[in-house]
Amino acid sequence: MKILVTGTLGFIGFHLSQKLMDEGHEVLGIDNINDYYDPSLKLAKLPLFGIHEASPKVYQQLKGNNNFRFIRLNITDRAYLEHLFREEQFHCVCHLAAQAGVQYSIKNPHTYIENNISGFINILDACRQNKVAHFIYASSSSVYGNRNNVPFRETDNVDHPVSIYAASKKANELMAHTYSHLYDLKTTGLRFFTVYGPWGRPDMAPFIFTKNIIEGKPINVFNNGILERDFTYVDDIIDGILLIVHSKNKYKYKLYNIGNSSPVNLNEFINTIEKKVNKKALINYTTMRDGDVIKTFADVSALKTDFNYKPKTRLEDGIGKFVEWYKSYYSI
C-alpha cells in the first residue's frame, strides 16, 4: 500500500514508519519538526531512513531508502495538504501528528486548537475528498479523565476531560465519527496508554527519570508517588497498529484502547529504572499537578477480540531497552 504517516519523526510515528517500510509498503512521512522538544532528536532519525539532508524552510521532498520519502510539512497548511493528497492518492493514512503533552496544554491552549483540531480536520477532510480507504488516528487514554472505575473501557463516558490536550483528543473522536457517518469514511481511533521505549519523548517520565538518575539530579514524583500508569512498550503499540492497517474488517467507525493492561505504581517504575541504571534516584515527593490523573488502566479486550492483540513486553525488559538506547544515543 501507499501509506501516509503524519508525525513520522515523532516517537510512535518513527517506529511505525520503519515497520511499514520493512514490510514493503510505500511510505510518505511528514513532520513539521517543531521545537516543543529538542528538534535534534527528530532530525537524528532521518539518516535511519537513508536521508542525510533536510531543508528547514522549504517544501522539499526527500527520498530515502526502502520506499520512504519525507516532506517537512505542517498539517495546518491546508492548501498544500490538499495538493499532496490529490497527487499521491494514499490507500491508508496513519495520523499521529499532534501537539502532545498534558502540562503544556494548560499554559499553551491555542496551539492544541491549531494543531489538534484544525490540523486534524485538514487531514480528515483530505481523506474524504480523495476517498482514502482507511483513516487511522491517535487518540489518548487522557480522554478518560480522572476516574476510580478501572479498567477503562471504550464504552465508558468520556465527557469530563481534565486538560485541553484530552479535550482535543475527545474532539478528534467526535469529528471522525461525523465523517464516518456522513461520508462513509472508515476511521479507527486508538487510545494510547503511556507509551515508552527507544526514541521516547524527552518530556515524558521514562526519559526524565532516566536522565536525572544518571546525572545525579532529583526527580519530582507527584501526588507523593500515589500514581499508577499502564506503561506500554512501543513495539507492542506498533504491533497493534499494524494489525489494524492490515485489517479487512468492514466497520466504518471504531475506537480501541491500546495498552499493556497492567498498571504499575510509579515507585515500582522508578525502582525498575534504578536497577537498569544501577544507581539510586534522588526523589522529591510533591503534590498532584493540575491536569494529571491518578491511574490509567486499559481494557484491551475489544482489540484482543477483533485482532488477537496481545502485548508481550514486560516492564523490566522494556525499560532495559530504553536505558540501553539512552546510553547509546547520548554516548554514556
C-alpha positions, 0 to 999 in steps of 0.5 A: 500500500501507499501509506501516509504517516503524519508525525513520522519523526515523532516517537510512535510515528518513527517506529511505525514508519520503519515497520511499514517500510520493512514490510514493503509498503510505500511510505510518505512521512511528514513532520513539521519538526517543531521545537516543543522538544529538542528538534535534534532528536527528530532530525537524528532519525532521518539518516535511519531512513537513508536521508542525510539532508533536510531543508528547514524552510522549504517544501522539499521532498526527500527520498530515502531508502526502502520506499520512504520519502519525507516532506517537512510539512505542517498539517495546518497548511491546508492548501498544500495538504490538499495538493499532496493528497490529490497527487499521491492518492494514499490507500491508508493514512496513519495520523499521529501528528499532534501537539502532545503533552498534558502540562503544556496544554494548560499554559499553551491552549491555542496551539492544541486548537491549531494543531489538534483540531484544525490540523486534524480536520485538514487531514480528515477532510483530505481523506474524504475528498480523495476517498482514502480507504482507511483513516487511522488516528491517535487518540489518548487514554487522557480522554478518560479523565480522572476516574476510580472505575478501572479498567477503562473501557471504550464504552465508558463516558468520556465527557469530563476531560481534565486538560485541553490536550484530552479535550482535543483528543475527545474532539478528534473522536467526535469529528471522525465519527461525523465523517464516518457517518456522513461520508462513509469514511472508515476511521479507527481511533486508538487510545494510547496508554503511556507509551515508552521505549527507544526514541521516547519523548524527552518530556515524558517520565521514562526519559526524565527519570532516566536522565536525572538518575544518571546525572545525579539530579532529583526527580519530582514524583507527584501526588507523593508517588500515589500514581499508577500508569499502564506503561506500554512498550512501543513495539507492542503499540506498533504491533497493534497498529499494524494489525489494524492497517492490515485489517479487512474488517468492514466497520466504518467507525471504531475506537480501541484502547491500546495498552499493556493492561497492567498498571504499575505504581510509579515507585515500582517504575522508578525502582525498575529504572534504578536497577537498569541504571544501577544507581539510586534516584534522588526523589522529591515527593510533591503534590498532584499537578493540575491536569494529571490523573491518578491511574490509567488502566486499559481494557484491551479486550475489544482489540484482543477480540477483533485482532488477537492483540496481545502485548508481550513486553514486560516492564523490566525488559522494556525499560532495559531497552530504553536505558540501553538506547539512552546510553547509546544515543547520548554516548554514556 
